[in-house]
Amino acid sequence: MIQGDGEIEEDVSKRIGAGWMKWRLASGVLCDRKVPLKLKGKFYRVAVRPAMLYGAECWSVKNSHIQRLKVAEMRMLRWMCGLTIGNRVRNEIIRKKVGVTSVEDKMTEGRLRWFGHVMGRSTDAPVRGCERLALDGFRRDRGRPKKYWREVIRHDMEQLQITEDMTLDRKVWRSRIRVEG
């Protein structure tokens, strides 16, 4: 939920908390040394990560939000592997062992997937009406302007070298934004 000042700090905290709640419920499987790491990773991808990323496709995230989600995810993955930071094992190695991609990449995929759905709708659809929404009498506070969702989408598309008109072909769009794991 977006706060009154337009920030999402509270929602990010709640989603991380929801992820830890799912983690605790599944800790019997995720912390069992007899269960293979790949199976733990699959269980994590199906049960824990969706709880953390629920609603994230609509967030206009800042780097601090992404960092908090990454830290929470890596703590869970290290715990699954029976490692601590003191073991000095790189995050990429742990991700590869477990078969899980970065939460940042999955957030980007979710945002772009939602963007594809929105752009596929007709221009008079209610979900598209938000694009043309103008706020009369709204005065911005001093300081750096707020980051808008559309700016985050534009940045994601630049990173993946895709354009807005690619949304018209669903198969091409899906194949370009898909992240494995």
N, C-alpha and C positions, 0 to 999 in steps of 0.2 A: 504494500500500500504506500502510495506517495504521501509524504508528510506535508504539512501546511506550507513549509518553506520550499517545497519542490524537491527535497532530498529523499533518498531511499535507504539511508543508514539503518533505520529501524527494520525495514523489510529484509535487508541483507542479514542482519543479526538474527532475525526470526528464522530465516531459511537455513542459516548455519546451525541454529539450534534444532531445527527439524531434522537436519541431516544427522546430527549427533543422537537425536532420539531414535531414529531408524537404526543407527549404528549400534546403540545399546540393545535394541530389540534383537538384532542379528548377531550380536557379539559371540554367541555360542558357536556359530558357524565361522564367522570371520576371524576369530582368535584361536580356533582349533588347529593344532599343529599337524593333525592327520589329514586335513583337507588341503588339496593341492592349491597353489597360489593362483593358477589360472581360473579355477572354479571360484575362489574367493573374489577375484577380480570381476568375474561375470556377475556374481551375486551383488557386489558393490555397485556395478553399473545398472543393475535392474532395480535394486531396492533403495540404496542410500543416495546416489547422485540425483535421481529424479526428485527426491524430496528437497534436496538443496537447491535445485534449479527451477522449481515450480514457479512459474510467473516471470522468470528472468528474461524472457524474450521481449518484454515490454520495458525493461529497465534501461535508463540511459546511464550506463555504468561509468564510474571513474576508475582509474588505476588502483586506488586504495580499496575499492570494493572487490576488484578482481584479486588483489593480493590477499585479502582476508579469506576469500573462498579457496584460493590456492593453498594457503597455510593450513586451513581446516582439512582440506582433502589430503594433503601430504601427511598430516599427523595421523589420519585414519589409515592411509596406505602403509606408512611405516609400522604402525601398530599391527596391521594385518600380517606383515612380514616378520614381525618380532624384532624390529630394529628400532634404534633411537638415533638421534642426531649425532650422538657420541660415536656411533659406528662409522661415521663419515662415508656413507654410501650416497652417491649422487641421485637426485630426484629422477633423472631420466632412466637410470638403471632400475630403480624401483618400479617406475611406470611400465617399463618393458617387461619385467618379471611378472607383473600382475596383469598386464595387458589392458591398461587404462590410459586413455589420452588425457591431456590437460583439461581442467574444468573451463579454462578460458576458451579453448577451441570448441568445446561443446556449447558454451554460451553463444559464441559467434554463430555456430550452426543453427541453434534455436532461433536466434534473432533473424537470421537471413531466411530461415524456413517460414517464420511468421510474416516477414516482409513479402515473400513470394505469395503467400495466401492473400495478404491485403491487396497487393497489386493485381492479383487475378480477379478480384471482385470488380463489379461495375463501378463507375465513378459516382453514382448516386446511392451506393450502399452506405449504410450508417457507419461502418468501420472506416470508410474512405472519407466521410464527412469531417473527421477529426483533422485531416490534412488542411482543410480550408478554414478551420476554426480561427477566428480573430477575437482577441480580447480587447474590448474598448475600455479606455480609462486605466489600463494596466501600466504601471510604471515600475521599471526594473530598479532593484537596489544598486548601490554603488558596488564597484569591484568587478571581478571577472564574470562574464555572462555565463549563465547555466548551460550545461551541455544538454542538447536536445537529442531525442531518440534518433531522429533523422540524420544527425551528424555522426552518431555512432554507426549507423547503417552505412553511411557513405564511407567511413573509415574502413569498415569490414569489407566492403566491396572493393576498395582500393587495394587492400591487403591480398585479396584473392584474385584480383585482376578480372572482375566481372562487372557487367553493366546492368542498368535497370531494365533495359529491353530484353535481357535474357530471361526475365521472369515469365515472358509469354510462352516459352517452351519449357514445360514442367520437367521433362526428362533431363534436358541439358542443365537446367537450374539445379535440380536435385543432385546430379552427378558432380557439379562444380562445388556445391557447398557441403557435401557429405564428408564427415570425419569418422574414421574407423575407431572403434573402442570407446 
